[in-house]
């Protein structure tokens, strides 16, 4: 299969600019890829393994948004996982989620083993509809798969003036406090709340110290990771990404017990309750191991929408005041202003807009192009640049 791309905008990029500190790659050689070309590339790869057209487009929306917002661990870097799931047939290539039970404010959805973005969009749309009707909507799903960045779904509520929340369980990658076996996922959670004039609070975080992709990036670059990111097979702190990826595991948010890692451990279990336990999907050690395709994932996910108009008037005005209060604080380091959740992503998107494209480490693009060749898909059109 060969997909033809229209001319990109990269030839108009006026030289490289140094990205903000949200760029994990630093001063190294990178590729620039336009969002349009990236979207089409993802769609082509998914089509090559039999995905329905609208399913491929939904995945492309999530992965492109992830990289555009600076969450590189959940963008193009994850495409090979979705391709493998469909290529092996362990994930459904066609179909739609179905509602199993429903009340005015809640619903339980069977994701029917479809890719996560299809399930997530269906559930968040349903939660928003219920919130508009009765003020609140909570939809939980089982039979789902990896859905990309959690913020993609919580932010859908912002367009309707609602507060949104989304969370998912994942493959067991995190070692609980005082343990040495992975029993919980990175279990991300996102909350988005609207403020005035399009401003917003957007929290999008793993309940582990970092996402697995950040460990993978450091390993590919041959660099150590900070203390508190992961442990070795004996449950001891390590800075060696190879030990974390080979028998060790990620640490909960906060790191080890001395630095309050038990709080991240508790948050991870909370997400597990909202997802695998509440929805009736797989949970904890019962979820298949990361990137294995010997069984269905059966992830549990929850999506929440709340109408602030059901409470005290002036919510958006107070939100704007809260955001302004923190952004205007005197910084501890001159030149490094205090940010609120969502600001680093806004900065990264602004830098991408100045480039007219998203910057990628050459290894990520080369790896995906190698996969594309096996699928008979044209490689990503790129411009190579070097940070000053």
C-alpha atoms as one frame of an Amber mdcrd trajectory, in Angstrom:
protein
   0.000   0.000   0.000   1.382   3.426  -0.931  -0.066   6.690   0.348   0.820
   9.905  -1.393   1.333  13.032   0.698   0.616  16.546  -0.550   3.491  19.033
  -0.295   4.206  19.874   3.355   5.002  23.224   4.901   8.479  22.320   6.113
  10.227  24.142   3.299   8.867  27.351   4.821  10.407  26.793   8.234  12.899
  29.595   8.832  15.569  27.639  10.648  15.352  25.757  13.954  14.390  27.371
  17.222  15.337  25.948  20.590  12.296  24.412  22.221  11.223  25.002  25.793
  12.236  22.607  28.546   9.186  20.489  27.679  11.215  19.097  24.773  12.821
  15.886  26.083  15.387  15.683  23.326  17.632  18.636  24.050  20.313  19.975
  21.709  20.494  17.035  19.319  19.709  16.347  15.705  15.983  16.174  15.097
  13.432  15.793  12.344  10.553  18.185  11.775   7.215  16.694  10.696   4.047
  18.678   9.965   0.933  17.709  11.872  -0.896  17.080   8.581   1.765  14.699
   7.282   1.963  12.939  10.625  -1.806  12.470  10.728  -1.875  11.008   7.235
   1.069   8.713   7.958  -0.687   7.246  11.004  -3.901   6.749   9.048  -2.009
   4.957   6.275  -0.230   2.636   8.699  -3.493   1.723  10.403  -5.225   1.169
   7.081  -2.392  -1.141   6.037  -3.205  -3.478   8.943  -6.937  -3.463   8.242
  -8.279  -0.718  10.486 -11.529   0.948   9.531 -10.905   4.413   8.110 -12.623
   6.305  10.934 -10.716   4.232  13.503  -7.373   5.142  11.959  -8.366   8.805
  11.889  -9.420   8.704  15.546  -6.075   7.220  16.541  -4.214   9.812  14.469
  -6.120  12.609  16.231  -4.961  11.375  19.640  -1.340  10.599  18.758  -0.775
  13.872  16.905  -2.326  15.833  19.764  -0.092  14.019  22.227   3.106  15.009
  20.421   1.841  18.522  19.673   1.273  19.029  23.386   4.736  17.669  24.204
   3.685  14.265  25.541   6.091  12.399  23.262   5.779   9.174  25.218   2.168
   8.851  24.010   2.314  10.013  20.419   4.104   8.670  17.346   6.298   6.657
  19.709   3.283   4.414  20.428   2.126   3.798  16.833   3.952   0.477  16.519
   1.988  -0.865  19.496  -1.375  -0.142  17.850  -0.146  -1.591  14.553   0.991
  -4.768  16.292  -2.327  -5.147  18.133  -4.275  -5.021  14.873  -1.762  -6.959
  12.806  -1.835  -9.895  15.221  -5.623  -9.765  15.430  -5.624  -9.473  19.238
  -7.475  -6.146  18.930 -10.719  -5.697  16.942 -10.336  -3.889  13.613 -13.978
  -2.931  13.195 -17.148  -2.389  15.190 -18.488   0.063  17.765 -18.715   0.223
  21.551 -22.057  -0.764  23.081 -23.935   0.449  26.149 -24.482  -2.394  28.642
 -26.472  -0.495  31.275 -27.496   3.115  31.679 -29.100   5.607  34.099 -29.716
   9.336  33.710 -26.207  10.115  34.972 -24.201   6.920  34.464 -23.423   4.248
  31.919 -21.402   1.070  31.599 -19.919   0.514  28.150 -18.428  -2.564  26.489
 -15.526  -1.375  24.345 -15.735  -4.613  22.334 -11.930  -4.818  22.269 -11.637
  -1.810  19.944  -8.689   0.575  19.979  -8.824   2.938  22.942  -9.550   6.193
  21.102 -12.769   4.772  19.644 -13.920   3.695  23.112 -12.756   6.936  24.739
 -14.506   9.207  22.253 -17.734   7.209  22.545 -17.698   7.304  26.346 -16.737
  10.969  26.711 -19.416  12.018  24.241 -21.955  10.062  26.283 -20.724  11.561
  29.578 -20.986  15.083  28.137 -24.507  14.409  26.869 -25.592  13.267  30.326
 -23.928  16.254  32.015 -25.815  18.631  29.737 -29.074  16.903  30.630 -28.748
  16.258  34.377 -25.571  18.110  35.391 -23.267  15.128  35.693 -22.204  12.154
  33.605 -19.982   9.233  34.581 -19.270   6.531  32.021 -17.051   3.522  32.709
 -15.880   1.059  30.070 -14.363  -2.391  29.984 -13.004  -4.263  26.980 -10.906
  -1.281  25.930  -7.286  -0.767  24.902  -4.583   1.902  25.189  -6.224   5.281
  24.495  -3.303   7.720  24.213  -3.102  10.810  26.430  -5.863  11.009  29.036
  -6.107  14.760  28.512  -7.452  14.258  24.998 -10.745  13.116  26.521 -11.027
  15.406  29.544 -10.435  18.415  27.262 -13.468  17.490  25.159 -15.619  18.711
  28.053 -14.016  22.165  27.894 -15.652  22.857  24.534 -19.032  22.585  26.292
 -18.068  24.649  29.338 -17.894  21.509  31.460 -15.321  20.046  33.822 -13.927
  16.821  32.386 -12.036  13.899  33.844 -10.653  10.714  32.355  -8.530   7.871
  33.665  -7.440   4.380  32.660  -5.644   1.408  34.079  -2.724  -0.046  32.149
  -0.394  -3.021  32.033   1.396  -3.643  35.359   4.533  -1.518  35.169   4.682
   0.042  38.624   6.113  -1.490  41.788   4.074  -0.583  44.897   5.788   0.956
  47.904   7.849  -1.679  49.785   7.316  -4.189  46.974   9.476  -5.495  44.144
   6.864  -6.826  41.723   4.894  -4.751  39.212   1.234  -4.910  40.211  -0.177
  -1.571  38.997  -0.113   0.439  35.809   1.008   4.001  35.233  -2.738   4.606
  35.651  -2.974   8.177  34.313  -5.620  10.676  35.304  -6.607  13.946  33.681
  -8.864  16.761  34.863  -9.741  19.763  32.718 -11.642  22.829  33.933 -12.666
  25.885  31.863 -11.755  29.481  32.657 -12.560  32.740  30.850 -11.581  33.535
  27.253 -10.556  30.002  26.322  -8.114  29.637  29.205  -8.197  26.405  31.203
  -6.673  24.161  33.809  -5.556  20.864  32.236  -3.944  18.306  34.506  -2.694
  15.235  32.625  -0.434  12.979  34.649   0.587   9.431  35.314   0.334   8.210
  38.888   3.802   6.730  38.422   6.832   8.989  38.775   7.088   9.120  34.974
   5.557   7.446  31.954   7.327   4.345  30.657   8.122   6.154  27.410  10.499
   8.501  29.230  12.491   5.520  30.497  12.523   4.118  26.958  13.785   7.435
  25.559  16.680   7.557  28.023  17.548   3.931  27.262  17.630   4.609  23.512
  19.916   7.579  24.133  22.199   5.558  26.429  21.632   7.909  29.348  20.776
   7.356  33.005  17.467   8.390  34.549  17.030  10.465  37.722  16.743   8.754
  41.097  13.104   8.064  41.904  11.966   7.093  38.412  12.378   3.349  38.726
  13.779   0.362  40.577  15.774  -2.774  39.762  14.415  -6.360  40.039  15.062
  -6.283  43.805  12.886  -3.199  44.264  15.870  -0.914  44.903  16.233   2.555
  43.383  18.301   2.608  40.209  19.335   5.153  37.591  19.987   2.464  34.968
  17.051   2.380  32.511  18.066  -1.120  31.354  17.466  -2.518  34.852  14.088
  -0.780  35.048  13.035  -2.204  31.690  14.440  -5.691  32.328  12.874  -7.107
  35.463  12.558  -3.912  37.466   9.748  -1.416  37.271   8.562   2.147  37.553
   8.147   3.775  40.949   4.914   5.469  42.035   4.631   9.246  41.905   6.910
  10.524  44.655   9.521   7.800  44.234  10.396   5.645  47.231   8.776   5.610
  50.674  11.081   8.282  52.101   9.920  10.774  49.466   6.212   9.919  49.832
   5.935   7.429  46.995   3.114   5.785  48.933   0.919   8.737  47.916   1.428
   7.953  44.234   0.802   4.306  45.074  -2.518   5.284  46.651  -3.492   7.423
  43.659  -2.708   4.539  41.325  -4.978   2.239  43.305  -7.697   4.909  43.223
  -7.556   4.945  39.418  -7.641   1.139  39.434 -10.845   1.270  41.487 -12.435
   3.768  39.068 -11.377   1.704  36.063 -10.736  -2.024  36.247 -12.733  -2.619
  39.428 -15.728  -0.358  38.729 -16.045  -1.301  35.050 -15.417  -5.010  35.526
 -12.425  -5.200  33.213  -9.019  -6.683  33.972  -7.117  -5.089  36.835  -3.711
  -5.095  38.498  -1.655  -8.215  37.630  -4.559  -9.579  35.576  -3.922  -7.041
  32.812  -1.651  -8.477  30.116   2.011  -7.523  30.235   3.125  -4.434  28.334
   3.244  -4.850  24.536   2.432  -8.558  24.707  -0.294  -9.790  22.376  -1.003
 -13.212  23.839  -4.354 -12.077  25.255  -6.781  -9.165  25.008  -6.011  -6.146
  27.178  -9.559  -5.639  28.529  -8.606  -2.300  30.066 -11.022  -0.431  32.307
 -11.535   3.302  31.797 -13.715   6.046  33.273 -14.897   9.345  31.828 -16.580
  12.095  33.813 -18.269  15.374  32.886 -19.689  17.926  35.307 -21.650  21.118
  34.646 -20.293  23.831  36.998 -23.481  25.816  36.436 -25.177  23.343  38.785
 -23.141  24.886  41.601 -22.136  28.417  42.605 -22.332  30.983  39.769 -19.164
  32.500  38.299 -17.068  29.331  38.120 -15.051  30.385  35.056 -14.333  33.806
  36.536 -13.016  32.271  39.752 -10.983  29.762  37.737  -9.343  32.594  35.833
  -8.545  34.350  39.105  -7.033  31.140  40.528  -4.856  30.659  37.445  -3.777
  34.313  37.423  -2.945  34.227  41.123  -0.431  31.429  40.597   1.010  32.619
  37.297   1.753  36.019  38.856   3.662  34.630  41.833   7.268  35.743  42.196
   9.399  32.848  40.905  12.121  31.225  42.963  14.370  31.322  39.887  14.410
  34.530  37.793  13.072  33.900  34.319  11.306  30.680  35.303   7.762  31.762
  36.050   5.275  29.721  38.045   3.106  27.638  35.732  -0.281  25.986  36.177
  -1.243  22.577  34.732  -1.642  22.975  30.990   0.862  25.836  30.618   3.856
  23.663  29.618   1.719  22.105  26.879   0.647  25.538  25.656   4.295  26.593
  25.472   5.216  23.485  23.525   2.351  23.989  21.067   3.442  27.605  20.529
   6.979  26.464  19.713   5.669  23.833  17.294   3.573  26.521  15.621   6.675
  28.678  15.170   8.395  25.737  13.476   5.320  24.916  11.428   5.950  21.312
  12.510   6.603  18.977  15.432  10.246  18.101  16.232  11.201  14.434  16.699
  14.338  12.592  17.691  15.733  10.989  14.533  15.620   7.525  16.115  11.849
   7.721  16.630  11.177   8.716  13.015  13.669   6.189  11.637  12.048   3.408
  13.671   8.568   4.300  12.448   9.736   4.564   8.858  11.253   1.101   9.153
   7.880  -0.196  10.309   6.159   1.673   7.469   8.383   0.009   4.881   7.299
  -3.393   6.150   3.677  -2.283   5.745   4.227  -0.855   2.268   3.540   2.704
   3.464   5.436   5.771   2.271   7.860   7.145   4.896   7.227  10.342   6.810
   8.237  13.458   4.861  10.695  15.322   7.069  13.142  18.188   7.271  16.249
  17.546   9.344  17.421  20.235  11.715  19.982  20.649  14.476  19.404  22.623
  17.664  21.854  25.476  18.122
